[in-house]
Amino acid sequence: HNALLVVLILRFQLFCFCVILVFCWIYIRKFQSRRESEVISTITAICALAIALITSALLPVDIFLVSFMKYPNGTYKEWAANNETRGQIEDTVLYGYYTLYSIILICVFLWIPFVYFYYEERDDNNVNKCSVNSLERTTIILSVLKVIIFYSYRAFVPLAAPPGQNSTQWEKVQYLFEELGSSHGLPALSFSISSLTLIGMLAVITYTAYGMSVMPLNLIKGTRSVKYERLENTEDIDDVEHQIEKLKSKCQDGRPLSSRDRNNLQELEGKLQVLRRRGRHLEIAERNCCTKVGSALRPFKILLGIFFILVALLFTIALFISNLDKALHSAGISSGFIIFGTNLTNPLNELLLALQPVFPLDYILITVITVYFVLTSMAGIRNMGIWFFWIRLYKIRPKKTRPQALLFLCMILLLIVLHTSYMIYSLAPQYVMYGSQKYLVQVRKNSCPTSGNTTINTSRICDADAPEDQCTVTRSYLFLHKFWFFSTIYYFGNWAFIGAFLIGLVVSCCRGKKSVIEGEVEADDSDFSDDEYVH
């Protein structure tokens, strides 16, 4: 029975892997610019997005494996009764984390930067020079990785002294691999991943919090009427044409226009060009079958939006209660605000524990939560674009997104996925630590005055009071809390996430309905970009 279940799980994982690849291909192709598409950047974006989704699916697998070791009555299954067997399974999961996280490190510091710089420096007349420049810039990124892993880690754990300044580059690389292969390798990797997770936390606060508010409200509010938009756009065209004719009438007698009038005329002509292109897009959208299907599915979208906003509110309440619990019952900043179990009633944690008896509802729910975080993050990036502080770097638009923007999008998602595991732990700490495990405890029971007290075995849900050999902690929990100071930063990051979500909710409520061609027409677009829609 156990072997059959393992085979079914492996087949299900293979099916999920194929679904993830198909989804990544469709998503990248949907937003990719047809005029600037590159095979290398497309493959890189698809693979990076797939790695992000696969890594996010590792947490439900981790929780399932520790729960699958025990029966519902709290006893270990025959194959898991041996501590050595359980240790092998736990190590396999831990190495799975390290493998996927190492791939993320390679993507963030080597693969994606090289492809990005290669595309930036691409020169059809000198491809070799382009590759050399890309390697030089990527080496700078790798130097940042070396600083994070070693020089930051050395502040907390003593390592062997690095090679001197006179050593060759190969000696430095050899030192890097020797240290990674030593006993310090895995803690150093964990430290570097935790450092990257801090950047992922900033991305979660910026994009995921906003995506959780804007995605459901856009579904509820819907889009503006195409016919009304076309009528409004036609009126704007007539108004701008009238202003242009009024300005041109000033020079009918041969007198030149003033510099101010020339600037106004140039702005009006640019605005007229955008309005005419907007009119063409609206005309195509009115004839498009997808617009008509979207109108027919309007009631379903409203229900889906209401469901998503309720889920977002549930997550926010659960996160607030979890943080409040840590503030009241943890040992404070010096311990990273770590608590074992829950002292306040957490609705999401209680829901997951209540679904445990009905297999596999709790695993389905934790998987849905993980996917929800990824989808809302993608929605937040799509609506906000990619920013560096107050500077907008790239826009994410259907069929017009540049390859560099897609690479940035996938890199941000990789960083967000690193922080997703801690977010889910904050939402349901007890469940993420132990899953559906139970343990046996002896309870004295008064049967009758003559026979005296009797002892019976009863099962309880695993918590901090359980014996150490009776409950197995998930590898994810141990990985997240290897360094207490990171947990402290994550704790304050959760408060910032709550504040960002509430601000995003207010902003999304105040904004009007989106245009049916939202993001398709911008003032800085060229006329050639319309060819993608006409054809």
N, C-alpha and C positions, 0 to 999 in steps of 0.2 A: 504493500500500500504506500509506504514512504517512497520507494523507488519510482512508482508510477507518478506520485505527486511531484517528485523532483523533475521527471521527464516533462510533465505538463508545464512546470514553471519555466524550464529551459526553452520549450517551444513558444511559450507566451512571451518570453524575453526576446526571442528571435523575431517574433511577429512585431513586437513593439519597436525593435531596432529598425525593421523595414519601414514601419509607419513613420518613425522619426525622420529617416532619410527622405522619404517621399514628401513629408511636410516641409522639411528644410529646403528641398529643391523648389517646391511650389512657392514658398514664402520669398526666397531670394529672387526667383525669376519674376515674381509679381512686382517687386520694387526696383529691380535692376534696370538701369538705363539701357535701352536697346542700341543707342548710338555709341556708348562708351564701354560696352561690356567687354571683359577680358576673360579668357578661359582660366588663367591662373587665379585671378581674384575671385571668380565665381566658385571654383572648386574650393578655394581656401575658406570663403564665407560659408558655403554649405557644410564643410567638414567642421568648422569651428562652432557653428550653430548646433550641429548634431552632437558634438562633444558636450556642449553646455546642457542640452536636454538629457543626454544619457547620464551625465554626472548628477543632475537633479533627481534622476530616478533611483540613485543608489541609496538614498535615505530610506525609502519604503522597503527596499530589499533588506537593508540592515535590520530594520525593526521586525520584518517578517522572520528572518533567520533566528534571532534570539527568542522570538515567541514560539517558533516551530519546534524548539528543543524540548518543550514541556507540554504535558497534557493539560486540559482545562482544570483538572483537580489539583494541579500544583506539583505533580511528580514528573521527573525527567523521563523522557522516552528511552527505550533500550539502547539505541545507537548513540544517545547523548549523555548516558549515565557516566561515562568515563570523562574525567577532567581533561585528559589528553586530547580526546576527540573534540570536545568543545573548544579547547584552545586552538586546534588546527582550523576550525571553522571561523573562529574570531580573528585569527591571523590572516586568513584568506580575505575576509571582509576588509580588514585594515590595509592589507596590501592592495586591495581594489581601490580604496580611497587614495592611497599614495600614488598608484599608477595613474588614475584619472587626473588627480591634482598635478602630477608631474607633467602630464600632457598639456594641462592648462598653462602651466609655467612655460612650457616650450612654445605654445601658441602665442602667449602674451608677450614674451620677451624675444622670441626668435622668428617663428614662422610668419605671423601676421605683420610684425614690423618690416621684415625683409620684403614681403610682397607689397606692402604699402610704399616703401621707399623705392622699390623697383618700378612700380607704376608711376611714381612721381618723377623719377629720373629717366624714364623710358625715352630712348632716342633711337629711332629706326636706323640711323646712320652709324651708330656706335653702341651696339648692344653690350659689348664687353665692358666699356666704361660705365654703363648703367649698372651692371652687376657689381663692379668694384665699388662704386659709390654706395650701393645698397648694403653691401657687406660692411663697409666702414661705419655707416650709420647704425646698422644692427649691432655692431660690436660695442657701440656706446650704450645701447640698451642692455646688452649682456653685462656691461660693467656695473650698471645699476643693480642688476640681479645679484652680482657678486657682493656688492655693498650690503644689500638686504640680507643675504644668507649669512655672510661671514662677519663683517664688521659690526653689524647690529647684533647678531647672535653672540658674538664674543663678549658683548657687554653683560651677558647673563650666564653664559656657560664658557669656561676656558677652553680654547682650542690651541692646537699647535701653531707656532708662529708662522705667518705666511712668508713666501720667498721674498728676498730683498729686491730693491729697485733694479739692481743690475742683472737679475735673472731674466731668462728668455721667456717669451710668451708661452712656449710649450711647457716649460717648468711650472708656470703658473697654472696652466690647464691641468697638468699632471697632479699638482697639489690639490686642485679643486676636486678631482675624481677620487684621490686618496682619502680626503676628508669626508666626502659623501659616502665612501665605502666603509668608513670606520664606524664606531659606535655612536658618533655624533651625527651621522648622516641623516637618520630619520627625524631626530629632533630639530635639526637645522632645516630640513624640508618642511616640517610642521610650522616652524617659526616663519619661514618665507611665505607659506600659504596664508598664515594668519595675518602677516603684513599686507599681503594683497587683499585679504578679506576686508581690511579697513577701507581700501579704495572701493571695494564692492559695497561696503556699508554706505558710503557717500552716494554711490549710484542708486542704491535702493531708496535712500531718503529722497533723492531728486526725482528719479523716474518711476520707481514702483509705487511710491506713495501717491504721486500724481495720476499714474495709470489706474490705480484702484478707484479713483474718484471720477476721472474723465470717461473711462470706458463704459460703465453702466449708465451714466447720465446721458452720454451720446446715444445709447440705445433707447433710452426712455424718451428723450426729446426728439429724436429722429433728425431728418434733414429738411431743408426748405423745399417748397414746391418748385418743380422745374419750370412750369409755365409762368409762375409769378417771378422767378428769377430772370427768365428771358425777357419778360415785359419790363422789369426794372432795368435790366441791362440795356435794352433798346432805348429807354428814356435817357439813360446816362450817355449813350452814344450821341443821341440828338442834342443833348445839352452841351457836350464837349465840342461837337461839330459847330454848333452855333457860336461858342466862344472863340473857336479858331477863325471862323469867318469874320467875326467882329474885329479880331486882331489884324487879320490880313487886309481888312478894308482901310486900315490906317495908312497903308503904303500904296494905295491905288494911284495916288497923284505923283508917284515917283520918289517920295521922301522915304529914307530908310527908317526902320524901326529902332527904337531905343534899345539899349542893352537889356533893360528890364523886360520889355515886351518880347524880345527875342528869347530870353530865358523862359518866360511864360509860354510862348508858342512851342518851344521845344518840349516842355513838360506836358503840355496838352496833347501834342502829337504822340508822345510816348504813352500817355494815358489812353488815347484813342486806340492805339495799336493793341494794348492789353485788353481793352473792352471788346474789340472785334474778335480777338482770339478767344476771349471768354465766351462770346456769343456762339462761336463755332463749336466749342466744347459743350455748351449747354444744348445746342441743337443735336449733337451726337448723343448726349446723355438722355435726351427726351425720346430718341428712337431706340435706345439700348434696351434690350430685354431684361438685363439685370436690374435696371431702375424700376421696371414694372413688377418684377418678382419681389423686389425689396418693399414696394408699396403693399403688395399682397401679404407679405410676412410681417407687417407692422405690428399687429397684436402680439405675435410671438416675440418680437424684439422688445416690446414693452415688458412682457413677463420676464424675459431673460435679463433685462436691465434691472428690474426690481429685485430679482434673485441675486444678481451680482452685488447690488448695493447693500442688501441684507448681509451677504457673506462678508463684504468689506467692513461693515459695522461690527459684525461678530468678531472678526479678526482684531479690530481695533480695541474692542472691549476686552477680549482675552489678553491682548498684549498689555493693556493698561493694568489689568488685575495682576498679571504675572510680574510686571515691574513694581507694582505696589507691594506685592508679596515679598519681593526681594528687598525693597526698601525697609520693610518692617521686620522681617525675620532672618535676614542674612547677617553675616558677620561684618559687612560693610565693604568699603573700597579695597582694603588690604586683602580680602579674600576673593575679589572679583565679583561680589554680590552673588555668590553661588549658594543655592539652597538645595536640599535634597527633599524631593517630594513637593507637595503643595499644602499651604496652610489656609489659603483663601479659595473659595469655590470658583474654579475657572471653567466657564461654560464649554469651551472647545475641548479641554482636557477631559471633562466629565462625559461629553458626547462620545469621544473616542473610546473611553473605557466602557461606556454603556453598549457600544456596538461590538465589543469583543466577542460576546457569546455567539453572534451570528457571523460566521466566517463566510466571505472575506470582507465584510462591510467596512471594518476599521481600516484595512489596507487600501481599499478603494478610496475612502475618504482622505487618507493621508497622501495618496497619489494625486487626488484631485486638488488638494491644497498646494502641493508642489507645482503642478501644472498651472494652477491659477496665478501663483506668484510669477512664473515665467511669462505667461500671456499678458498680465497687467504690466510687467516691465517692458515688454515689447510694445504695448499700446502707449505707455508713457514716452518711450523714445520716439515712437512714430509721431506723436502729437507735438512734442516739444522740439524735436530735432536734437542735434549734438552740439553742446555748448562747452566752451572753455571759459569758466567764470561768466563774464558778461558778453563774451564774444561768441557769436553763433558761427560754428564751423561748417556744418552740413545740414541739409534738410533731407528727411526721409519721405519720399513721395512715390506713388505708384508709377512704375515704368520710367522714372526720371532720376532715380537715386544713383549717384556716382559710385564707382567701385570703392573709392576710399571711404565713403560714408558707410557702405555695407561692412567693410572691414572694421571700422570703428564700432558699428552697431554690435557685431559679433563679439568684439573684445569687451565691450561693456556688459553684454549678457554673460560672458564667461566670468567676469568679476562679480556680477550680481548672484550667479549660481553659487559662488563660494560663500556668500553671506546668507543664502536662503536657508541652509541647514540650521544656522543659529536662530534665524527668525522663527522657523517652525518649532525649534526647541523652546523658544520664549512663549510661543502660543500654547504648547501642550508639553510642559517639562516632564511630568511623570511618565507620560506615554512614550515620549521620545527616548527616555532613559531606559525603560524596561519593556516597552511594548505591551503585549497582553499576558505577560508572565504572572504566574501565581506561585505561592509557596505554602507548604504545610506548616501549621502551627498547632500545638497541643493546647486544648482548652479543657479546664476542669468543669464538670457538670454535676450538680446535685441530683442524683436519681431518686433516692429514697433514704429515710433515716437509718434503716437497718444495714443496707449495703454500703453506705458512705459515698464519698465522691468518686466519680469515674472520669477518666481522661479520654477525650475523643479528638480526632484529627480533623481540622477544618482548613479550608484554603482561603488565602487572602491575596489581594493584589499586591504585587511587589512594590516596595517603597524603601525609604532609607532605613527603616527599622528591620528589614529582612536580613537574615544571616547572609554573609558574604558568599558562601558557596551555594546558596539556594536561588540567587537571581543573577543573571548575566547582564551587565550594562552594555549598551550598544557602543560600537566602536566610534560612532559619530560623536557621542557625548564625550568620550575620552579625548578624541581629537580636538574638539572645540575648546576644552578646558585644560589644555596642556600648560598654558601660560596665563596666570591670573590677571595680568594687566590688560590683556586683550579683552577678557570678559568684562572688565570695568568699562572699557571704551564702548563695547557693544551695548552695555546697559544704558549708557547715556545716549547712544545712537538710537535705541528704541524710543526714548522720549522724543528725540528729534523727528523720528519717523511718524509718531502720532501727531505731532504738531504740523508736519508737512502735509499729512493726509487731510487734516481738518482745514488747512488753508486751501489746499487743492479742491476740496469739496465746495467751499464757499465760492471760489473762482469759477468752478465748473457750473455751479447753479446760476451765477450771475451772467454767464455768457449765453448768447442766443443760440439758435439752431445753426448747425453747420450747413454750408453750401453743399449741394449735391456733387459739385466738382471741387471739393475742398483739396487744396494743395496741387491741383493740376495746372493752374495758371498763375505764374508769378511775373513780376515786372522785369526780373533779370533773366527770364527765359528767352531763348532765341526762337525765331520763327521756324527753324528746322525741327524744333522739338515737337511741333504739331504733326509732323509726318508719322510719328509713332501711333497717333490716334486715328489719323485719316486712313491709314492703310490697315 
